[in-house]
Amino acid sequence: MDALDHDLLTAARTGDTDRVRAAIEGGARVDVRDEESRTPLLLGGHVEAARPRAARRLGLALVAAALLAGCATGTTEADPGDPDASSAASGTVATPGPSRAPEGRTPDGTLLVADFGSDTVTFVDPGRDGSGEGGAPIASVKVGTAPYGLVVGEDGRAWVATAEGVAVVDTRQRTRLALIPYATESGPVTTGEYRGGGMGIALAPDGSQVYVGVNVPGEDGTVEVIDTATREVTGTARVGMRPFDVDVSPDGREVYATDHDSFDVTAVDADTLKTRRMQVAPYGTEGGLGSWLKPHYAVVRPFDGKLLLPFEGERLAVLDPRTGKVTVERMTADTHQHGATLTPDGTLLVVGTGPIGPDDEGPSLTVRAPDGSERIVPLDGPHEDVAVSADGRTAYVTGGFTRDGYGNAITVVDLDDEDSEPVRLPAGDRPLGIAVL
C-alpha cells in the first residue's frame, strides 16, 4: 500500500474531511481496503455513531473528491496527449523541465533536493545511468519557507524541515500532503543562514517517528518528535544551539543532535527524551559563536554506533556516545567541511566547502576508505551536503551552501573511476539537503 492510500484510510477512520480530499486529489484509490478489507466509505460509517454530522460530511467528501479527481473507478491516469496532465494530477507548483516530467510515479533513482533559497523541493533526473550527463530538474513542489534538511522513508514519504514546520511530501506522486507546525517557538519565519525553524532531520529505523532539530536563534534549540502516523508533535527535548544535523542510533534508542554553536552533541533517549550533552571540540572552544571550528554534520557508524564528525579536512572526531569519549583521526583535505554520509561499504564521504584561511585548500569531496586512506576530489565552488546512489558508486553533492558563494546545482562524482571529471547537474534554488529516491 502506498503512502496516499494509507493516508486516505487513516483520514476516513478519524473523520478528517480535509485530509480525505487531499489524499484523493493526490491520487489515492477510493476502493483501497485496509487489513480488514474495509474501504474508506465503510470506515467513514464507523464515525456516524459518535459524530453523525461529521460522518455525513465525510461521506460526501469521499464521493465528491473522488469525482473531482477523476477517481470514480479507483484509478487516476494522465492523458498522454495533454502536456499538462502530469503536473495537474501531481499537484506540483513548478515544472522546471515540462517535457521531462514523468507521468505517474517518480522513477527510482530520482534525486530530491531542498531548495533553501526558495520554498520548494525539486525532483531532479540524474541523467544517463545516474551519471549527471543529460540530467535536469523535472518538477518542484512547494513545501514551506527555506527548506533545509530532508529525509525519505521506505513508504516514499519525504519529511522536510522548513522555517515554518515539517512538510510531508509524497515523492511518488510529487505532492505535499501536510505541513506540521513546530511546538517550539522559534521567532518570525525568515530566510537565510541563521533563520529559526527546522534544520537537521532523521527517521527512526522503523519509520514510526521523525526527529527534527529546531533552531531558536540566540538560544538552545530543541529536537521535536513527530509521530509519522498521526503527523503530530508528540514530544520535545532541549538540545544545544543550532542543531545542524540529527542522527539516530542503529537500534533506534537514541537520537543525536549536532549542536553547531554549542560545540557539542546532545544524545536524546528516544523513549524518555532525557538528554546528555557531550562536548566535541578538537580545536577547543575559543572564539565562541565567532569560531569556524565547530561541529556541523555527523554520521553514525553502523557496526559500533560511534559518531564521525569531520573538522576542517584535518581532524575526524570519533565520538563514543556511550562514554562521551572523543578520539581524533587525521584527515587530509585541509578545507572547511560540512555534509557527510556513508556508502554501503563504509566509505565516508565529506563535503569540503572551501578555505577559511589563506593556507587552506579549495572546495572538495573527501572519499575516505574504511582503512583511513583518502582521495580528495576537487569541486567547483562551495557545496553543502552529499548523498550516495544505492549501489554506492556515485556521489551527489549539493551546491547550495549555507553561506554566500552557493550555486544552483549538484556535482556528480563517479566514486569508481578516479580519472573521471565531476559533472555539474542543474538543480533547484540553492539546494541543501538531498536524498536519492
Secondary structure in CASP SS format (residue, H / E / C, confidence):
PFRMAT SS
TARGET T0000
AUTHOR 0000-0000-0000
METHOD secondary structure of the structure
MODEL  1
M C 1.00
D C 1.00
A H 1.00
L H 1.00
D H 1.00
H H 1.00
D H 1.00
L H 1.00
L H 1.00
T H 1.00
A H 1.00
A H 1.00
R H 1.00
T H 1.00
G C 1.00
D C 1.00
T H 1.00
D H 1.00
R H 1.00
V H 1.00
R H 1.00
A H 1.00
A H 1.00
I H 1.00
E H 1.00
G C 1.00
G C 1.00
A C 1.00
R C 1.00
V C 1.00
D C 1.00
V C 1.00
R C 1.00
D C 1.00
E C 1.00
E C 1.00
S C 1.00
R C 1.00
T C 1.00
P H 1.00
L H 1.00
L H 1.00
L H 1.00
G H 1.00
G H 1.00
H C 1.00
V C 1.00
E C 1.00
A C 1.00
A C 1.00
R C 1.00
P H 1.00
R H 1.00
A H 1.00
A H 1.00
R H 1.00
R H 1.00
L H 1.00
G H 1.00
L H 1.00
A H 1.00
L H 1.00
V H 1.00
A H 1.00
A H 1.00
A H 1.00
L H 1.00
L H 1.00
A C 1.00
G C 1.00
C C 1.00
A C 1.00
T C 1.00
G C 1.00
T C 1.00
T C 1.00
E C 1.00
A C 1.00
D C 1.00
P C 1.00
G C 1.00
D C 1.00
P C 1.00
D C 1.00
A H 1.00
S H 1.00
S H 1.00
A H 1.00
A H 1.00
S H 1.00
G C 1.00
T C 1.00
V C 1.00
A E 1.00
T C 1.00
P C 1.00
G C 1.00
P C 1.00
S C 1.00
R C 1.00
A C 1.00
P C 1.00
E C 1.00
G C 1.00
R C 1.00
T C 1.00
P C 1.00
D C 1.00
G C 1.00
T C 1.00
L E 1.00
L E 1.00
V E 1.00
A E 1.00
D E 1.00
F C 1.00
G C 1.00
S C 1.00
D C 1.00
T E 1.00
V E 1.00
T E 1.00
F E 1.00
V E 1.00
D E 1.00
P C 1.00
G C 1.00
R H 1.00
D H 1.00
G H 1.00
S C 1.00
G C 1.00
E C 1.00
G C 1.00
G C 1.00
A E 1.00
P E 1.00
I E 1.00
A E 1.00
S E 1.00
V E 1.00
K E 1.00
V C 1.00
G C 1.00
T C 1.00
A C 1.00
P C 1.00
Y C 1.00
G C 1.00
L E 1.00
V E 1.00
V E 1.00
G C 1.00
E C 1.00
D C 1.00
G C 1.00
R E 1.00
A E 1.00
W E 1.00
V E 1.00
A E 1.00
T C 1.00
A C 1.00
E C 1.00
G E 1.00
V E 1.00
A E 1.00
V E 1.00
V E 1.00
D E 1.00
T C 1.00
R C 1.00
Q C 1.00
R C 1.00
T E 1.00
R E 1.00
L E 1.00
A E 1.00
L E 1.00
I E 1.00
P E 1.00
Y C 1.00
A C 1.00
T C 1.00
E C 1.00
S C 1.00
G C 1.00
P C 1.00
V C 1.00
T C 1.00
T C 1.00
G C 1.00
E C 1.00
Y C 1.00
R C 1.00
G C 1.00
G E 1.00
G E 1.00
M E 1.00
G E 1.00
I E 1.00
A E 1.00
L E 1.00
A C 1.00
P C 1.00
D C 1.00
G C 1.00
S C 1.00
Q E 1.00
V E 1.00
Y E 1.00
V E 1.00
G E 1.00
V E 1.00
N E 1.00
V C 1.00
P C 1.00
G C 1.00
E C 1.00
D C 1.00
G C 1.00
T E 1.00
V E 1.00
E E 1.00
V E 1.00
I E 1.00
D E 1.00
T C 1.00
A C 1.00
T C 1.00
R C 1.00
E E 1.00
V E 1.00
T E 1.00
G E 1.00
T E 1.00
A E 1.00
R E 1.00
V C 1.00
G C 1.00
M C 1.00
R C 1.00
P E 1.00
F E 1.00
D E 1.00
V E 1.00
D E 1.00
V E 1.00
S C 1.00
P C 1.00
D C 1.00
G C 1.00
R C 1.00
E E 1.00
V E 1.00
Y E 1.00
A E 1.00
T E 1.00
D E 1.00
H H 1.00
D H 1.00
S H 1.00
F C 1.00
D E 1.00
V E 1.00
T E 1.00
A E 1.00
V E 1.00
D E 1.00
A C 1.00
D C 1.00
T C 1.00
L C 1.00
K C 1.00
T E 1.00
R E 1.00
R E 1.00
M E 1.00
Q E 1.00
V C 1.00
A C 1.00
P C 1.00
Y C 1.00
G C 1.00
T C 1.00
E C 1.00
G C 1.00
G H 1.00
L H 1.00
G H 1.00
S C 1.00
W C 1.00
L C 1.00
K C 1.00
P C 1.00
H C 1.00
Y C 1.00
A C 1.00
V E 1.00
V E 1.00
R C 1.00
P C 1.00
F C 1.00
D C 1.00
G C 1.00
K C 1.00
L E 1.00
L E 1.00
L E 1.00
P E 1.00
F E 1.00
E C 1.00
G C 1.00
E C 1.00
R E 1.00
L E 1.00
A E 1.00
V E 1.00
L E 1.00
D E 1.00
P C 1.00
R C 1.00
T C 1.00
G C 1.00
K E 1.00
V E 1.00
T E 1.00
V E 1.00
E E 1.00
R E 1.00
M C 1.00
T C 1.00
A C 1.00
D C 1.00
T C 1.00
H E 1.00
Q E 1.00
H E 1.00
G E 1.00
A E 1.00
T E 1.00
L E 1.00
T C 1.00
P C 1.00
D C 1.00
G C 1.00
T C 1.00
L E 1.00
L E 1.00
V E 1.00
V E 1.00
G E 1.00
T E 1.00
G E 1.00
P C 1.00
I C 1.00
G C 1.00
P C 1.00
D C 1.00
D C 1.00
E C 1.00
G C 1.00
P C 1.00
S E 1.00
L E 1.00
T E 1.00
V E 1.00
R E 1.00
A C 1.00
P C 1.00
D C 1.00
G C 1.00
S C 1.00
E E 1.00
R E 1.00
I E 1.00
V E 1.00
P E 1.00
L C 1.00
D C 1.00
G C 1.00
P C 1.00
H C 1.00
E C 1.00
D C 1.00
V E 1.00
A E 1.00
V E 1.00
S C 1.00
A C 1.00
D C 1.00
G C 1.00
R C 1.00
T E 1.00
A E 1.00
Y E 1.00
V E 1.00
T E 1.00
G C 1.00
G C 1.00
F C 1.00
T C 1.00
R C 1.00
D C 1.00
G C 1.00
Y C 1.00
G C 1.00
N C 1.00
A E 1.00
I E 1.00
T E 1.00
V E 1.00
V E 1.00
D E 1.00
L C 1.00
D C 1.00
D C 1.00
E C 1.00
D C 1.00
S C 1.00
E C 1.00
P C 1.00
V E 1.00
R E 1.00
L E 1.00
P E 1.00
A C 1.00
G C 1.00
D C 1.00
R C 1.00
P E 1.00
L E 1.00
G E 1.00
I E 1.00
A E 1.00
V E 1.00
L C 1.00
END
